Amino acid sequence: MSKWIATLSTYPLQVAQTRLRFQSSTDKSLTIGAVSYNGTFDCIAKMYKYEGWHGLFRGVQTKLWHSTLISALMFLTYEKIQAAVEKVVVSQLQRKGGAQKVKL
């Protein structure tokens, strides 16, 4: 849930950065009639003015799916690594004779 909030609050900035990168990498003569941006906040303001909320959050569904899947994968990986490390640590302590009731 917190990942979704972070994604939704920063997504317009990511869209603005992408547009600014595209604007600086394209030939100006090929983009006649395109909106010119003078920075991040100018880009966000113009996106809202010309495209509304939809322009600010275009493609956010894909990003939310991506964030959700990455978070789930991280939790799964963390749980598996933690279980493996506990198994190794407990077995090493038991070999040394110091872990009759080890609980990590």
PyMOL commands that set and color helices and strands:
alter all, ss='L'
color gray80, all
select helices_A, chain A and resi 2-25+28-30+40-56+60-96
alter helices_A, ss='H'
color red, helices_A
deselect
rebuild
show_as cartoon
